[in-house]
Each structure stands twice: as C-alpha cells, then as structure tokens.
C-alpha cells in the first residue's frame, strides 16, 4: 500500500486509520473550504469506499457530491456520507431525543452510529416536561445495548433514562435553551452531576462523538 499518510499541503490524510481504529478518517468540514473538503473526501473514498463528513454546510455538500456523486447529504445533521453497498448493521444503539429542537444533534449521533455498523433505534420528543412520554418507552429503552440521550435546557433526561436501564448511557448536552442555559453549559453541568452511575457525557452538541463511542460499545457488546 505504501505510505499510509497522503499529504495535500493543507491536510495530511491518515489512510491507515481504518486498519488501526476500524473506521476511516472522518472529515470535520467546518472551517475548511468546500474545495478542501471535497478533495479530502475524494481521496478517502478512493482508498476506503467509505465517507463520513460532519458539520458540513450546503456548500461543502455540493462540492463533495461533485467529487463523490454517490455521497448522501443530510442537511439537518450537516452530515455527508457514503457507505458501502454491503454495509452491515448489528446490535442496537438507541438514540433518545428530549425535544424536536434537539433533533440536529440526535440525527448526527444516529447517522454516525449507523455508519459505524450499529443498528439504530430512534425515540424522539420524550423530554421530562411530560415524564409519561419516556416512561411509556421503557421496553424499548431496555432493549438497547447502549443509549445516546440528547437534551438541552436543564439536561435532565439522561438522569431519568439512566435510572430506568442497566445499560451504558452516553449523554449529549445541546445548546438549546433560554438565556440561563448558557449555550448548553447548564445542561452539560447537569449531566456531569447526574447521580445515575451508568452515564458518561460528551461535549455540547457533540452528536458525532456520542454516536461514535456508542457504536464502539455496541460492537464490543456483540462480541461478548
């Protein structure tokens, strides 16, 4: 294969990452130009046949699809991706979303986990303002290998979910909320202080990170 690092001047593409880590290098498109992002994408696809680009604008997506016509653009999550035709999904990563306003982050988590080979179940709009909504989903929650729980405002939903299941819960605070939410800091601190011991927390709005680690947990759970 030769040198696994491809140098473009503005980027060094790590073509060995799939062998080391199980998935090709993911492109963080924000702050890259559309042309840079498209060039990186084309080279990753040429080596791996797989693409995942996050935080992509419409201009990024258009440029990528000019270089990789088969790529799919998911505007709400800002993800552009291409999966192999024989892509296999196993297990169950359940992505739970507190409110409709949190869906962009939940979509990012779900699409990422799916790209890494997890079968994904979605449960939307079950925030604690109507607690009966999440309590009605207990059977689906307990069927998951791992859960991603996305919430803004005060960030209480992961604590509730964590108290209902014996599964790992990856909590994602979002920047949704009024002034005192401080752009997601209130939700972040609430989740970090959760008393449920099965919760771990990602950074604010980091659906990608949550989906990625949940897919890895899902994969390892399937091997046991």
C-alpha positions, 0 to 999 in steps of 0.5 A: 500500500505504501505510505499510509499518510497522503499529504495535500499541503493543507491536510495530511490524510491518515489512510491507515486509520481504518486498519488501526481504529476500524473506521476511516478518517472522518472529515470535520468540514467546518472551517475548511473550504468546500474545495478542501473538503471535497478533495479530502473526501475524494481521496478517502473514498478512493482508498476506503469506499467509505465517507463520513463528513460532519458539520458540513454546510450546503456548500461543502455538500455540493462540492463533495457530491461533485467529487463523490456523486454517490455521497448522501447529504443530510442537511439537518445533521450537516452530515455527508456520507457514503457507505458501502453497498454491503454495509452491515448493521448489528446490535442496537444503539438507541438514540433518545431525543428530549425535544424536536429542537434537539433533533440536529444533534440526535440525527448526527449521533444516529447517522454516525452510529449507523455508519459505524455498523450499529443498528439504530433505534430512534425515540424522539420528543420524550423530554421530562416536561411530560415524564409519561412520554419516556416512561411509556418507552421503557421496553424499548429503552431496555432493549438497547445495548447502549443509549445516546440521550440528547437534551438541552435546557436543564439536561435532565433526561439522561438522569431519568433514562439512566435510572430506568436501564442497566445499560451504558448511557452516553449523554449529549448536552445541546445548546438549546435553551433560554438565556440561563442555559448558557449555550448548553453549559447548564445542561452539560453541568447537569449531566456531569452531576447526574447521580445515575452511575451508568452515564458518561457525557460528551461535549455540547452538541457533540452528536458525532462523538456520542454516536461514535463511542456508542457504536464502539460499545455496541460492537464490543457488546456483540462480541461478548 
